[in-house]
């Protein structure tokens, strides 16, 4: 079993250009959780840091861009705000990927800690070049 002292974290780079949102999110969530490692331990953060570039070029199949709705709550009565996917994508291009991956992580303190290992960028330039992330092809992971 892995523990906090024995975990080795790696930096990975994923290109989201022309990738389907759900398929991309499930693979990224697996990498962030660490389920691709043989030392995966459910109660330890064994996942890697994942940098997702070109998040603004992710695609949704069918008519989901016009039909899919995202909602948020302000906490006040009647404070529900509903936003269509293409408007959210135009306003905040990284939000679709972040929301999809967050929904696939555990809803616990560990899941919130693992979500901090996800770094989503709209373009190709990112600020994590000093960590020299290794480019990974999502089709090679199963």
Wavefront OBJ file of the C-alpha trace (Angstrom):
o trace
v 0.000 0.000 0.000
v 1.196 3.456 -0.855
v 1.380 6.283 1.644
v 2.129 9.977 1.404
v 5.886 9.437 1.784
v 6.211 6.746 -0.904
v 4.093 8.373 -3.627
v 5.973 9.705 -6.650
v 4.028 12.319 -8.581
v 4.677 12.977 -12.233
v 3.647 15.873 -14.491
v 1.647 14.879 -17.562
v 0.509 16.970 -20.542
v -2.766 16.194 -22.323
v -3.876 17.883 -25.541
v -7.676 18.257 -25.624
v -7.928 19.433 -29.219
v -10.784 17.645 -31.045
v -11.343 15.291 -28.092
v -14.842 14.407 -26.900
v -15.503 15.980 -23.496
v -16.699 12.900 -21.597
v -14.017 10.564 -22.917
v -11.320 13.143 -22.195
v -12.662 13.804 -18.704
v -12.804 10.133 -17.740
v -9.196 9.544 -18.781
v -7.972 12.732 -17.076
v -9.879 11.841 -13.888
v -8.192 8.428 -13.899
v -4.763 10.084 -14.219
v -5.519 12.656 -11.493
v -6.716 9.910 -9.136
v -3.774 7.621 -9.868
v -5.792 4.604 -10.951
v -3.367 3.956 -13.821
v -0.559 3.156 -11.369
v 0.050 -0.287 -9.902
v 0.520 1.342 -6.477
v -3.012 2.850 -6.456
v -4.384 3.117 -2.955
v -7.941 4.378 -2.569
v -7.377 6.513 0.534
v -4.092 8.156 -0.609
v -3.521 10.850 -3.237
v -1.414 8.761 -5.638
v -2.386 10.712 -8.760
v -0.211 12.782 -11.065
v -0.363 16.459 -11.927
v -2.175 16.759 -15.258
v -1.940 19.846 -17.485
v -4.739 19.971 -20.077
v -4.030 22.320 -22.994
v -6.407 23.447 -25.776
v -9.425 23.067 -23.487
v -11.227 25.623 -25.647
v -11.114 23.183 -28.597
v -12.871 20.304 -26.835
v -16.023 19.110 -28.546
v -19.416 17.838 -27.506
v -21.270 15.329 -29.666
v -24.716 15.817 -31.133
v -26.587 18.953 -30.117
v -25.217 19.035 -26.566
v -23.514 22.403 -27.140
v -26.975 23.988 -27.514
v -28.981 21.664 -25.231
v -26.744 20.825 -22.246
v -27.332 23.084 -19.255
v -25.037 23.828 -16.326
v -26.536 25.211 -13.149
v -25.087 26.911 -10.111
v -26.608 28.228 -6.899
v -25.868 31.519 -5.163
v -27.165 30.264 -1.819
v -30.064 32.713 -1.735
v -33.724 31.807 -2.324
v -34.364 31.752 -6.054
v -30.625 32.040 -6.686
v -30.351 29.259 -9.255
v -28.605 30.262 -12.477
v -28.832 28.039 -15.539
v -26.386 28.479 -18.396
v -26.262 26.670 -21.740
v -22.989 24.924 -22.607
v -22.030 27.147 -25.534
v -22.510 30.332 -23.446
v -20.438 28.889 -20.580
v -17.801 27.782 -23.085
v -17.660 31.279 -24.574
v -17.490 32.949 -21.130
v -15.011 30.534 -19.502
v -13.455 28.044 -21.961
v -11.850 25.870 -19.278
v -15.040 25.359 -17.264
v -16.443 22.461 -19.302
v -13.362 20.310 -18.704
v -13.051 21.305 -15.040
v -16.703 20.561 -14.247
v -16.611 17.218 -16.079
v -13.446 16.030 -14.312
v -14.609 17.290 -10.897
v -17.807 15.272 -11.279
v -15.760 12.110 -11.817
v -13.647 12.522 -8.671
v -14.722 11.396 -5.184
v -16.939 13.829 -3.289
v -14.649 13.837 -0.230
v -11.685 15.755 1.162
v -9.427 13.493 -0.859
v -11.331 14.278 -4.053
v -10.991 18.013 -3.418
v -7.260 17.579 -2.830
v -6.900 15.531 -6.003
v -8.711 18.211 -8.014
v -5.869 20.633 -7.196
v -3.604 18.382 -9.308
v -5.578 19.353 -12.429
v -4.393 22.382 -14.406
v -6.601 23.371 -17.366
v -5.481 25.963 -19.940
v -7.473 27.376 -22.859
v -4.573 27.712 -25.323
v -1.303 25.908 -25.912
v 0.809 28.044 -23.568
v 0.903 27.024 -19.906
v 2.914 28.162 -16.891
v 4.121 24.690 -15.882
v 6.985 24.404 -18.351
v 9.555 24.302 -15.546
v 8.133 20.956 -14.412
v 8.725 19.608 -17.952
v 5.470 17.633 -18.234
v 5.552 14.466 -20.293
v 3.113 14.503 -23.229
v 0.744 11.585 -23.012
v -1.582 10.145 -25.645
v -4.960 9.286 -24.158
v -5.491 6.485 -26.673
v -2.446 4.655 -25.309
v -3.962 4.379 -21.824
v -6.632 1.766 -21.224
l 1 2 3 4 5 6 7 8 9 10 11 12 13 14 15 16 17 18 19 20 21 22 23 24 25 26 27 28 29 30 31 32 33 34 35 36 37 38 39 40 41 42 43 44 45 46 47 48 49 50 51 52 53 54 55 56 57 58 59 60 61 62 63 64 65 66 67 68 69 70 71 72 73 74 75 76 77 78 79 80 81 82 83 84 85 86 87 88 89 90 91 92 93 94 95 96 97 98 99 100 101 102 103 104 105 106 107 108 109 110 111 112 113 114 115 116 117 118 119 120 121 122 123 124 125 126 127 128 129 130 131 132 133 134 135 136 137 138 139 140 141 142
